[in-house]
Amino acid sequence: MTQPRSRNRNRSKRRSITCPHHGGYLDSVSQKYPLFATKPEHLQQHGLSRRAALTLVASFGTVPLQGEWLEAFWCDRCQATQWYHVRKTGANQYSLCTVPQTLWTQVAGVILPTGNPTVGEFTRRQARQTRFGGVKDFGRIG
């Protein structure tokens, strides 16, 4: 007699991302923000030789890092949302660490908290204003 086949055997399992403080499952509250490298040093930290890293950066300018991203998670026990640098280490296995400030410059699709560096101070100030002053905003000409 044969064993009955499990109906749910092909169903994907929940990502095993657990809170580093409590060990409970974390719920994602944001999209995944993929990381990229723009400097050879970033690629060398991921195990590439100096020569290969220099060649890749010279050829492509930016190189996407596979299996790494930033994501915000909600912990039910902490009652807080925390951003983590997630690395996929194996099939349904992940490692988490808090996001260092320097890593935010390597993320695709994130708005810089300091604003767009190509926008001038006058334009930034005008965008923050809530009322329209017309020509008076430009001061006295002459």
N, CA, C and O atoms as a GROMACS GRO file, in nm:
protein
  568
    1MET      N    1   0.084  -0.118   0.000
    1MET     CA    2   0.000   0.000   0.000
    1MET      C    3   0.089   0.124   0.000
    1MET      O    4   0.186   0.130   0.075
    2THR      N    5   0.058   0.221  -0.082
    2THR     CA    6   0.139   0.342  -0.093
    2THR      C    7   0.089   0.449   0.003
    2THR      O    8  -0.028   0.452   0.042
    3GLN      N    9   0.180   0.537   0.039
    3GLN     CA   10   0.148   0.650   0.127
    3GLN      C   11   0.068   0.754   0.048
    3GLN      O   12   0.097   0.776  -0.069
    4PRO      N   13  -0.030   0.818   0.110
    4PRO     CA   14  -0.101   0.926   0.040
    4PRO      C   15  -0.008   1.046   0.023
    4PRO      O   16   0.069   1.078   0.114
    5ARG      N   17  -0.016   1.111  -0.092
    5ARG     CA   18   0.071   1.226  -0.120
    5ARG      C   19   0.020   1.348  -0.044
    5ARG      O   20  -0.100   1.371  -0.032
    6SER      N   21   0.113   1.423   0.005
    6SER     CA   22   0.077   1.545   0.076
    6SER      C   23   0.033   1.650  -0.024
    6SER      O   24   0.104   1.676  -0.121
    7ARG      N   25  -0.082   1.709  -0.003
    7ARG     CA   26  -0.135   1.809  -0.095
    7ARG      C   27  -0.054   1.938  -0.090
    7ARG      O   28  -0.042   2.007  -0.191
    8ASN      N   29   0.000   1.972   0.024
    8ASN     CA   30   0.066   2.101   0.042
    8ASN      C   31   0.217   2.093   0.029
    8ASN      O   32   0.287   2.185   0.073
    9ARG      N   33   0.268   1.990  -0.028
    9ARG     CA   34   0.413   1.975  -0.030
    9ARG      C   35   0.482   2.079  -0.118
    9ARG      O   36   0.600   2.107  -0.098
   10ASN      N   37   0.412   2.136  -0.214
   10ASN     CA   38   0.472   2.236  -0.301
   10ASN      C   39   0.451   2.378  -0.251
   10ASN      O   40   0.505   2.473  -0.309
   11ARG      N   41   0.376   2.395  -0.146
   11ARG     CA   42   0.353   2.528  -0.094
   11ARG      C   43   0.481   2.583  -0.032
   11ARG      O   44   0.551   2.513   0.041
   12SER      N   45   0.510   2.709  -0.063
   12SER     CA   46   0.634   2.768  -0.010
   12SER      C   47   0.621   2.790   0.141
   12SER      O   48   0.513   2.814   0.193
   13LYS      N   49   0.732   2.781   0.207
   13LYS     CA   50   0.734   2.801   0.351
   13LYS      C   51   0.754   2.948   0.382
   13LYS      O   52   0.807   3.023   0.300
   14ARG      N   53   0.713   2.989   0.500
   14ARG     CA   54   0.731   3.126   0.543
   14ARG      C   55   0.880   3.153   0.559
   14ARG      O   56   0.956   3.067   0.603
   15ARG      N   57   0.921   3.275   0.523
   15ARG     CA   58   1.063   3.309   0.539
   15ARG      C   59   1.099   3.300   0.686
   15ARG      O   60   1.028   3.353   0.771
   16SER      N   61   1.206   3.234   0.715
   16SER     CA   62   1.247   3.215   0.854
   16SER      C   63   1.332   3.332   0.902
   16SER      O   64   1.449   3.316   0.935
   17ILE      N   65   1.272   3.450   0.904
   17ILE     CA   66   1.341   3.569   0.953
   17ILE      C   67   1.289   3.596   1.094
   17ILE      O   68   1.172   3.629   1.113
   18THR      N   69   1.378   3.582   1.192
   18THR     CA   70   1.338   3.595   1.331
   18THR      C   71   1.406   3.714   1.396
   18THR      O   72   1.512   3.759   1.352
   19CYS      N   73   1.344   3.765   1.500
   19CYS     CA   74   1.396   3.880   1.574
   19CYS      C   75   1.527   3.842   1.643
   19CYS      O   76   1.532   3.740   1.713
   20PRO      N   77   1.632   3.920   1.625
   20PRO     CA   78   1.759   3.888   1.690
   20PRO      C   79   1.753   3.900   1.842
   20PRO      O   80   1.837   3.844   1.912
   21HIS      N   81   1.654   3.973   1.894
   21HIS     CA   82   1.644   3.994   2.039
   21HIS      C   83   1.553   3.891   2.106
   21HIS      O   84   1.584   3.843   2.216
   22HIS      N   85   1.440   3.855   2.040
   22HIS     CA   86   1.342   3.767   2.103
   22HIS      C   87   1.329   3.630   2.038
   22HIS      O   88   1.282   3.536   2.102
   23GLY      N   89   1.370   3.619   1.912
   23GLY     CA   90   1.361   3.490   1.844
   23GLY      C   91   1.228   3.463   1.776
   23GLY      O   92   1.213   3.359   1.713
   24GLY      N   93   1.132   3.553   1.787
   24GLY     CA   94   1.002   3.534   1.722
   24GLY      C   95   1.007   3.577   1.576
   24GLY      O   96   1.098   3.649   1.534
   25TYR      N   97   0.908   3.532   1.500
   25TYR     CA   98   0.903   3.570   1.358
   25TYR      C   99   0.880   3.719   1.342
   25TYR      O  100   0.807   3.781   1.419
   26LEU      N  101   0.945   3.776   1.240
   26LEU     CA  102   0.928   3.917   1.207
   26LEU      C  103   0.836   3.930   1.086
   26LEU      O  104   0.843   3.849   0.994
   27ASP      N  105   0.751   4.033   1.088
   27ASP     CA  106   0.663   4.061   0.976
   27ASP      C  107   0.720   4.176   0.895
   27ASP      O  108   0.755   4.280   0.951
   28SER      N  109   0.728   4.159   0.765
   28SER     CA  110   0.780   4.263   0.678
   28SER      C  111   0.678   4.376   0.667
   28SER      O  112   0.559   4.352   0.649
   29VAL      N  113   0.726   4.501   0.678
   29VAL     CA  114   0.638   4.617   0.665
   29VAL      C  115   0.686   4.711   0.555
   29VAL      O  116   0.642   4.826   0.547
   30SER      N  117   0.777   4.664   0.471
   30SER     CA  118   0.826   4.747   0.360
   30SER      C  119   0.863   4.656   0.244
   30SER      O  120   0.863   4.534   0.256
   31GLN      N  121   0.894   4.719   0.134
   31GLN     CA  122   0.946   4.644   0.022
   31GLN      C  123   1.094   4.615   0.044
   31GLN      O  124   1.156   4.671   0.135
   32LYS      N  125   1.150   4.530  -0.039
   32LYS     CA  126   1.293   4.503  -0.034
   32LYS      C  127   1.364   4.611  -0.114
   32LYS      O  128   1.326   4.640  -0.228
   33TYR      N  129   1.466   4.671  -0.055
   33TYR     CA  130   1.547   4.770  -0.124
   33TYR      C  131   1.681   4.707  -0.158
   33TYR      O  132   1.764   4.687  -0.070
   34PRO      N  133   1.703   4.674  -0.286
   34PRO     CA  134   1.826   4.603  -0.324
   34PRO      C  135   1.950   4.691  -0.309
   34PRO      O  136   1.942   4.813  -0.322
   35LEU      N  137   2.062   4.627  -0.282
   35LEU     CA  138   2.190   4.696  -0.267
   35LEU      C  139   2.271   4.687  -0.395
   35LEU      O  140   2.256   4.594  -0.474
   36PHE      N  141   2.357   4.785  -0.416
   36PHE     CA  142   2.448   4.784  -0.529
   36PHE      C  143   2.582   4.838  -0.484
   36PHE      O  144   2.592   4.905  -0.381
   37ALA      N  145   2.686   4.808  -0.560
   37ALA     CA  146   2.822   4.853  -0.530
   37ALA      C  147   2.868   4.950  -0.638
   37ALA      O  148   2.848   4.925  -0.757
   38THR      N  149   2.929   5.060  -0.595
   38THR     CA  150   2.983   5.158  -0.690
   38THR      C  151   3.134   5.171  -0.675
   38THR      O  152   3.199   5.236  -0.757
   39LYS      N  153   3.190   5.109  -0.572
   39LYS     CA  154   3.333   5.117  -0.546
   39LYS      C  155   3.390   4.976  -0.540
   39LYS      O  156   3.322   4.883  -0.496
   40PRO      N  157   3.514   4.958  -0.584
   40PRO     CA  158   3.576   4.825  -0.577
   40PRO      C  159   3.585   4.771  -0.433
   40PRO      O  160   3.581   4.650  -0.412
   41GLU      N  161   3.597   4.861  -0.336
   41GLU     CA  162   3.607   4.818  -0.195
   41GLU      C  163   3.481   4.742  -0.151
   41GLU      O  164   3.490   4.646  -0.074
   42HIS      N  165   3.364   4.786  -0.201
   42HIS     CA  166   3.240   4.718  -0.166
   42HIS      C  167   3.240   4.574  -0.217
   42HIS      O  168   3.196   4.482  -0.148
   43LEU      N  169   3.290   4.556  -0.339
   43LEU     CA  170   3.294   4.422  -0.396
   43LEU      C  171   3.401   4.336  -0.330
   43LEU      O  172   3.383   4.214  -0.316
   44GLN      N  173   3.511   4.397  -0.288
   44GLN     CA  174   3.616   4.321  -0.219
   44GLN      C  175   3.566   4.269  -0.084
   44GLN      O  176   3.607   4.162  -0.040
   45GLN      N  177   3.478   4.344  -0.020
   45GLN     CA  178   3.420   4.298   0.107
   45GLN      C  179   3.332   4.175   0.086
   45GLN      O  180   3.303   4.103   0.182
   46HIS      N  181   3.290   4.152  -0.037
   46HIS     CA  182   3.206   4.036  -0.068
   46HIS      C  183   3.285   3.921  -0.129
   46HIS      O  184   3.227   3.827  -0.182
   47GLY      N  185   3.418   3.929  -0.121
   47GLY     CA  186   3.501   3.816  -0.160
   47GLY      C  187   3.561   3.822  -0.298
   47GLY      O  188   3.627   3.727  -0.339
   48LEU      N  189   3.542   3.929  -0.372
   48LEU     CA  190   3.603   3.942  -0.504
   48LEU      C  191   3.747   3.990  -0.491
   48LEU      O  192   3.781   4.063  -0.398
   49SER      N  193   3.830   3.948  -0.585
   49SER     CA  194   3.969   3.996  -0.584
   49SER      C  195   3.971   4.143  -0.625
   49SER      O  196   3.877   4.193  -0.686
   50ARG      N  197   4.080   4.210  -0.592
   50ARG     CA  198   4.091   4.352  -0.624
   50ARG      C  199   4.082   4.377  -0.774
   50ARG      O  200   4.016   4.471  -0.819
   51ARG      N  201   4.150   4.293  -0.850
   51ARG     CA  202   4.150   4.309  -0.996
   51ARG      C  203   4.010   4.290  -1.055
   51ARG      O  204   3.968   4.369  -1.139
   52ALA      N  205   3.939   4.186  -1.012
   52ALA     CA  206   3.804   4.160  -1.062
   52ALA      C  207   3.709   4.272  -1.021
   52ALA      O  208   3.623   4.313  -1.099
   53ALA      N  209   3.724   4.323  -0.899
   53ALA     CA  210   3.638   4.432  -0.851
   53ALA      C  211   3.662   4.559  -0.933
   53ALA      O  212   3.566   4.626  -0.972
   54LEU      N  213   3.788   4.592  -0.960
   54LEU     CA  214   3.819   4.709  -1.041
   54LEU      C  215   3.764   4.696  -1.182
   54LEU      O  216   3.712   4.793  -1.238
   55THR      N  217   3.774   4.578  -1.239
   55THR     CA  218   3.723   4.554  -1.374
   55THR      C  219   3.572   4.569  -1.380
   55THR      O  220   3.519   4.632  -1.472
   56LEU      N  221   3.501   4.511  -1.283
   56LEU     CA  222   3.356   4.520  -1.282
   56LEU      C  223   3.307   4.664  -1.268
   56LEU      O  224   3.217   4.707  -1.340
   57VAL      N  225   3.366   4.738  -1.175
   57VAL     CA  226   3.323   4.877  -1.152
   57VAL      C  227   3.357   4.963  -1.273
   57VAL      O  228   3.279   5.051  -1.310
   58ALA      N  229   3.472   4.939  -1.336
   58ALA     CA  230   3.509   5.015  -1.455
   58ALA      C  231   3.416   4.983  -1.572
   58ALA      O  232   3.385   5.071  -1.653
   59SER      N  233   3.371   4.859  -1.582
   59SER     CA  234   3.286   4.818  -1.693
   59SER      C  235   3.141   4.865  -1.677
   59SER      O  236   3.081   4.917  -1.772
   60PHE      N  237   3.086   4.846  -1.559
   60PHE     CA  238   2.943   4.868  -1.539
   60PHE      C  239   2.909   4.992  -1.458
   60PHE      O  240   2.797   5.042  -1.468
   61GLY      N  241   3.000   5.044  -1.380
   61GLY     CA  242   2.972   5.160  -1.294
   61GLY      C  243   2.905   5.119  -1.165
   61GLY      O  244   2.959   5.144  -1.057
   62THR      N  245   2.787   5.057  -1.174
   62THR     CA  246   2.720   5.004  -1.055
   62THR      C  247   2.696   4.855  -1.075
   62THR      O  248   2.656   4.812  -1.183
   63VAL      N  249   2.720   4.778  -0.970
   63VAL     CA  250   2.704   4.633  -0.976
   63VAL      C  251   2.603   4.592  -0.869
   63VAL      O  252   2.627   4.616  -0.751
   64PRO      N  253   2.490   4.529  -0.908
   64PRO     CA  254   2.392   4.485  -0.808
   64PRO      C  255   2.449   4.372  -0.723
   64PRO      O  256   2.516   4.282  -0.774
   65LEU      N  257   2.423   4.377  -0.594
   65LEU     CA  258   2.468   4.272  -0.502
   65LEU      C  259   2.355   4.171  -0.487
   65LEU      O  260   2.245   4.206  -0.443
   66GLN      N  261   2.380   4.048  -0.521
   66GLN     CA  262   2.279   3.943  -0.516
   66GLN      C  263   2.262   3.890  -0.374
   66GLN      O  264   2.360   3.873  -0.301
   67GLY      N  265   2.138   3.866  -0.335
   67GLY     CA  266   2.109   3.806  -0.205
   67GLY      C  267   2.123   3.900  -0.087
   67GLY      O  268   2.134   3.853   0.026
   68GLU      N  269   2.123   4.032  -0.111
   68GLU     CA  270   2.133   4.130  -0.003
   68GLU      C  271   2.037   4.244  -0.029
   68GLU      O  272   2.022   4.288  -0.143
   69TRP      N  273   1.973   4.290   0.076
   69TRP     CA  274   1.881   4.402   0.064
   69TRP      C  275   1.854   4.461   0.201
   69TRP      O  276   1.891   4.404   0.303
   70LEU      N  277   1.787   4.577   0.203
   70LEU     CA  278   1.740   4.640   0.326
   70LEU      C  279   1.590   4.626   0.330
   70LEU      O  280   1.521   4.642   0.229
   71GLU      N  281   1.539   4.598   0.449
   71GLU     CA  282   1.395   4.579   0.464
   71GLU      C  283   1.355   4.613   0.608
   71GLU      O  284   1.431   4.589   0.702
   72ALA      N  285   1.236   4.670   0.622
   72ALA     CA  286   1.184   4.704   0.755
   72ALA      C  287   1.095   4.590   0.804
   72ALA      O  288   1.015   4.535   0.728
   73PHE      N  289   1.109   4.556   0.932
   73PHE     CA  290   1.031   4.448   0.992
   73PHE      C  291   0.966   4.495   1.120
   73PHE      O  292   1.018   4.582   1.191
   74TRP      N  293   0.851   4.436   1.150
   74TRP     CA  294   0.777   4.462   1.273
   74TRP      C  295   0.791   4.342   1.364
   74TRP      O  296   0.763   4.229   1.323
   75CYS      N  297   0.834   4.367   1.488
   75CYS     CA  298   0.845   4.260   1.588
   75CYS      C  299   0.727   4.273   1.683
   75CYS      O  300   0.702   4.379   1.740
   76ASP      N  301   0.654   4.165   1.699
   76ASP     CA  302   0.536   4.166   1.784
   76ASP      C  303   0.572   4.183   1.932
   76ASP      O  304   0.498   4.247   2.006
   77ARG      N  305   0.684   4.128   1.973
   77ARG     CA  306   0.726   4.140   2.113
   77ARG      C  307   0.788   4.276   2.143
   77ARG      O  308   0.761   4.334   2.248
   78CYS      N  309   0.870   4.327   2.051
   78CYS     CA  310   0.933   4.459   2.071
   78CYS      C  311   0.831   4.571   2.053
   78CYS      O  312   0.848   4.680   2.108
   79GLN      N  313   0.725   4.544   1.975
   79GLN     CA  314   0.626   4.646   1.938
   79GLN      C  315   0.693   4.764   1.868
   79GLN      O  316   0.663   4.880   1.896
   80ALA      N  317   0.786   4.732   1.777
   80ALA     CA  318   0.861   4.836   1.708
   80ALA      C  319   0.897   4.789   1.567
   80ALA      O  320   0.907   4.669   1.539
   81THR      N  321   0.915   4.887   1.480
   81THR     CA  322   0.963   4.862   1.345
   81THR      C  323   1.112   4.892   1.341
   81THR      O  324   1.156   4.996   1.391
   82GLN      N  325   1.189   4.803   1.282
   82GLN     CA  326   1.334   4.819   1.275
   82GLN      C  327   1.380   4.786   1.134
   82GLN      O  328   1.330   4.691   1.072
   83TRP      N  329   1.476   4.863   1.082
   83TRP     CA  330   1.535   4.836   0.951
   83TRP      C  331   1.653   4.742   0.970
   83TRP      O  332   1.734   4.759   1.060
   84TYR      N  333   1.660   4.640   0.882
   84TYR     CA  334   1.768   4.542   0.888
   84TYR      C  335   1.833   4.525   0.752
   84TYR      O  336   1.769   4.538   0.648
   85HIS      N  337   1.962   4.494   0.755
   85HIS     CA  338   2.036   4.451   0.637
   85HIS      C  339   2.021   4.300   0.633
   85HIS      O  340   2.071   4.230   0.721
   86VAL      N  341   1.953   4.249   0.531
   86VAL     CA  342   1.922   4.107   0.521
   86VAL      C  343   2.015   4.043   0.419
   86VAL      O  344   2.033   4.094   0.309
   87ARG      N  345   2.074   3.929   0.458
   87ARG     CA  346   2.157   3.850   0.368
   87ARG      C  347   2.098   3.710   0.360
   87ARG      O  348   2.071   3.646   0.462
   88LYS      N  349   2.077   3.664   0.239
   88LYS     CA  350   2.029   3.527   0.221
   88LYS      C  351   2.149   3.434   0.228
   88LYS      O  352   2.241   3.444   0.146
   89THR      N  353   2.149   3.344   0.327
   89THR     CA  354   2.263   3.255   0.348
   89THR      C  355   2.241   3.116   0.290
   89THR      O  356   2.337   3.043   0.268
   90GLY      N  357   2.116   3.080   0.266
   90GLY     CA  358   2.085   2.948   0.212
   90GLY      C  359   1.938   2.942   0.176
   90GLY      O  360   1.869   3.044   0.176
   91ALA      N  361   1.891   2.823   0.145
   91ALA     CA  362   1.750   2.806   0.112
   91ALA      C  363   1.666   2.834   0.237
   91ALA      O  364   1.674   2.761   0.336
   92ASN      N  365   1.587   2.939   0.232
   92ASN     CA  366   1.501   2.980   0.344
   92ASN      C  367   1.580   3.009   0.472
   92ASN      O  368   1.531   2.986   0.582
   93GLN      N  369   1.703   3.059   0.457
   93GLN     CA  370   1.785   3.098   0.572
   93GLN      C  371   1.840   3.237   0.547
   93GLN      O  372   1.891   3.267   0.439
   94TYR      N  373   1.829   3.322   0.649
   94TYR     CA  374   1.868   3.462   0.637
   94TYR      C  375   1.944   3.506   0.760
   94TYR      O  376   1.922   3.453   0.870
   95SER      N  377   2.034   3.602   0.742
   95SER     CA  378   2.101   3.663   0.857
   95SER      C  379   2.066   3.811   0.857
   95SER      O  380   2.057   3.875   0.752
   96LEU      N  381   2.046   3.865   0.977
   96LEU     CA  382   2.007   4.005   0.994
   96LEU      C  383   2.111   4.081   1.072
   96LEU      O  384   2.174   4.027   1.164
   97CYS      N  385   2.129   4.208   1.036
   97CYS     CA  386   2.205   4.299   1.120
   97CYS      C  387   2.146   4.438   1.100
   97CYS      O  388   2.090   4.468   0.995
   98THR      N  389   2.158   4.522   1.201
   98THR     CA  390   2.103   4.656   1.189
   98THR      C  391   2.177   4.732   1.080
   98THR      O  392   2.293   4.703   1.051
   99VAL      N  393   2.111   4.827   1.021
   99VAL     CA  394   2.165   4.897   0.905
   99VAL      C  395   2.259   5.008   0.950
   99VAL      O  396   2.216   5.100   1.019
  100PRO      N  397   2.387   5.002   0.911
  100PRO     CA  398   2.475   5.115   0.939
  100PRO      C  399   2.440   5.233   0.847
  100PRO      O  400   2.390   5.212   0.737
  101GLN      N  401   2.466   5.353   0.892
  101GLN     CA  402   2.429   5.473   0.817
  101GLN      C  403   2.494   5.477   0.680
  101GLN      O  404   2.434   5.526   0.584
  102THR      N  405   2.616   5.425   0.668
  102THR     CA  406   2.688   5.429   0.540
  102THR      C  407   2.624   5.340   0.435
  102THR      O  408   2.644   5.363   0.315
  103LEU      N  409   2.548   5.239   0.475
  103LEU     CA  410   2.489   5.145   0.380
  103LEU      C  411   2.372   5.206   0.303
  103LEU      O  412   2.339   5.158   0.194
  104TRP      N  413   2.310   5.312   0.356
  104TRP     CA  414   2.197   5.375   0.288
  104TRP      C  415   2.238   5.437   0.156
  104TRP      O  416   2.153   5.458   0.070
  105THR      N  417   2.365   5.467   0.136
  105THR     CA  418   2.410   5.525   0.010
  105THR      C  419   2.423   5.420  -0.100
  105THR      O  420   2.442   5.455  -0.217
  106GLN      N  421   2.414   5.292  -0.065
  106GLN     CA  422   2.426   5.184  -0.162
  106GLN      C  423   2.291   5.120  -0.196
  106GLN      O  424   2.288   5.011  -0.252
  107VAL      N  425   2.182   5.187  -0.163
  107VAL     CA  426   2.049   5.130  -0.182
  107VAL      C  427   1.982   5.194  -0.302
  107VAL      O  428   1.988   5.316  -0.320
  108ALA      N  429   1.917   5.113  -0.383
  108ALA     CA  430   1.845   5.164  -0.500
  108ALA      C  431   1.702   5.199  -0.460
  108ALA      O  432   1.635   5.122  -0.391
  109GLY      N  433   1.655   5.316  -0.505
  109GLY     CA  434   1.515   5.354  -0.486
  109GLY      C  435   1.482   5.421  -0.355
  109GLY      O  436   1.364   5.428  -0.319
  110VAL      N  437   1.580   5.471  -0.282
  110VAL     CA  438   1.554   5.537  -0.153
  110VAL      C  439   1.579   5.687  -0.168
  110VAL      O  440   1.677   5.728  -0.230
  111ILE      N  441   1.491   5.767  -0.111
  111ILE     CA  442   1.507   5.912  -0.114
  111ILE      C  443   1.606   5.951  -0.005
  111ILE      O  444   1.592   5.909   0.110
  112LEU      N  445   1.705   6.030  -0.040
  112LEU     CA  446   1.805   6.073   0.058
  112LEU      C  447   1.741   6.167   0.160
  112LEU      O  448   1.666   6.257   0.121
  113PRO      N  449   1.768   6.149   0.290
  113PRO     CA  450   1.710   6.238   0.390
  113PRO      C  451   1.764   6.380   0.380
  113PRO      O  452   1.698   6.474   0.424
  114THR      N  453   1.881   6.397   0.322
  114THR     CA  454   1.940   6.530   0.307
  114THR      C  455   1.886   6.602   0.184
  114THR      O  456   1.915   6.720   0.164
  115GLY      N  457   1.809   6.532   0.101
  115GLY     CA  458   1.755   6.591  -0.021
  115GLY      C  459   1.844   6.564  -0.140
  115GLY      O  460   1.954   6.511  -0.128
  116ASN      N  461   1.795   6.603  -0.256
  116ASN     CA  462   1.868   6.583  -0.380
  116ASN      C  463   1.986   6.679  -0.385
  116ASN      O  464   1.966   6.800  -0.374
  117PRO      N  465   2.109   6.631  -0.400
  117PRO     CA  466   2.225   6.719  -0.399
  117PRO      C  467   2.233   6.812  -0.520
  117PRO      O  468   2.307   6.910  -0.517
  118THR      N  469   2.158   6.783  -0.627
  118THR     CA  470   2.162   6.868  -0.746
  118THR      C  471   2.065   6.985  -0.738
  118THR      O  472   2.065   7.072  -0.826
  119VAL      N  473   1.982   6.990  -0.634
  119VAL     CA  474   1.885   7.097  -0.617
  119VAL      C  475   1.947   7.208  -0.533
  119VAL      O  476   2.007   7.181  -0.429
  120GLY      N  477   1.933   7.330  -0.577
  120GLY     CA  478   1.989   7.444  -0.505
  120GLY      C  479   1.909   7.480  -0.381
  120GLY      O  480   1.795   7.436  -0.364
  121GLU      N  481   1.970   7.560  -0.294
  121GLU     CA  482   1.906   7.599  -0.169
  121GLU      C  483   1.781   7.684  -0.194
  121GLU      O  484   1.682   7.670  -0.123
  122PHE      N  485   1.784   7.772  -0.294
  122PHE     CA  486   1.668   7.855  -0.326
  122PHE      C  487   1.548   7.768  -0.364
  122PHE      O  488   1.437   7.791  -0.316
  123THR      N  489   1.570   7.670  -0.451
  123THR     CA  490   1.462   7.582  -0.495
  123THR      C  491   1.408   7.501  -0.378
  123THR      O  492   1.287   7.482  -0.367
  124ARG      N  493   1.496   7.452  -0.292
  124ARG     CA  494   1.454   7.375  -0.174
  124ARG      C  495   1.369   7.461  -0.081
  124ARG      O  496   1.267   7.414  -0.029
  125ARG      N  497   1.409   7.586  -0.061
  125ARG     CA  498   1.335   7.678   0.026
  125ARG      C  499   1.198   7.710  -0.035
  125ARG      O  500   1.098   7.714   0.036
  126GLN      N  501   1.193   7.733  -0.167
  126GLN     CA  502   1.066   7.762  -0.234
  126GLN      C  503   0.970   7.644  -0.225
  126GLN      O  504   0.849   7.663  -0.211
  127ALA      N  505   1.021   7.523  -0.234
  127ALA     CA  506   0.937   7.404  -0.228
  127ALA      C  507   0.876   7.385  -0.089
  127ALA      O  508   0.768   7.326  -0.077
  128ARG      N  509   0.943   7.433   0.014
  128ARG     CA  510   0.893   7.417   0.152
  128ARG      C  511   0.789   7.522   0.188
  128ARG      O  512   0.716   7.505   0.286
  129GLN      N  513   0.780   7.629   0.112
  129GLN     CA  514   0.687   7.736   0.146
  129GLN      C  515   0.543   7.691   0.128
  129GLN      O  516   0.511   7.616   0.036
  130THR      N  517   0.456   7.739   0.218
  130THR     CA  518   0.315   7.702   0.212
  130THR      C  519   0.230   7.808   0.146
  130THR      O  520   0.116   7.780   0.109
  131ARG      N  521   0.280   7.930   0.131
  131ARG     CA  522   0.200   8.034   0.066
  131ARG      C  523   0.280   8.091  -0.051
  131ARG      O  524   0.402   8.079  -0.058
  132PHE      N  525   0.208   8.152  -0.142
  132PHE     CA  526   0.268   8.206  -0.263
  132PHE      C  527   0.292   8.355  -0.245
  132PHE      O  528   0.199   8.429  -0.213
  133GLY      N  529   0.415   8.401  -0.264
  133GLY     CA  530   0.447   8.542  -0.248
  133GLY      C  531   0.470   8.613  -0.379
  133GLY      O  532   0.486   8.735  -0.382
  134GLY      N  533   0.472   8.537  -0.488
  134GLY     CA  534   0.489   8.599  -0.619
  134GLY      C  535   0.626   8.659  -0.637
  134GLY      O  536   0.727   8.601  -0.597
  135VAL      N  537   0.630   8.778  -0.698
  135VAL     CA  538   0.755   8.846  -0.729
  135VAL      C  539   0.827   8.890  -0.602
  135VAL      O  540   0.949   8.907  -0.604
  136LYS      N  541   0.754   8.908  -0.493
  136LYS     CA  542   0.816   8.953  -0.367
  136LYS      C  543   0.919   8.853  -0.314
  136LYS      O  544   1.010   8.891  -0.241
  137ASP      N  545   0.904   8.724  -0.351
  137ASP     CA  546   0.999   8.622  -0.306
  137ASP      C  547   1.139   8.644  -0.363
  137ASP      O  548   1.237   8.599  -0.305
  138PHE      N  549   1.148   8.712  -0.475
  138PHE     CA  550   1.276   8.728  -0.541
  138PHE      C  551   1.351   8.853  -0.493
  138PHE      O  552   1.461   8.880  -0.541
  139GLY      N  553   1.295   8.927  -0.403
  139GLY     CA  554   1.363   9.044  -0.348
  139GLY      C  555   1.362   9.161  -0.445
  139GLY      O  556   1.298   9.158  -0.550
  140ARG      N  557   1.435   9.261  -0.408
  140ARG     CA  558   1.440   9.383  -0.488
  140ARG      C  559   1.542   9.367  -0.599
  140ARG      O  560   1.657   9.329  -0.573
  141ILE      N  561   1.505   9.396  -0.718
  141ILE     CA  562   1.595   9.385  -0.833
  141ILE      C  563   1.635   9.525  -0.874
  141ILE      O  564   1.549   9.612  -0.891
  142GLY      N  565   1.762   9.547  -0.889
  142GLY     CA  566   1.801   9.678  -0.938
  142GLY      C  567   1.919   9.734  -0.877
  142GLY      O  568   1.960   9.845  -0.912
   0.00000   0.00000   0.00000
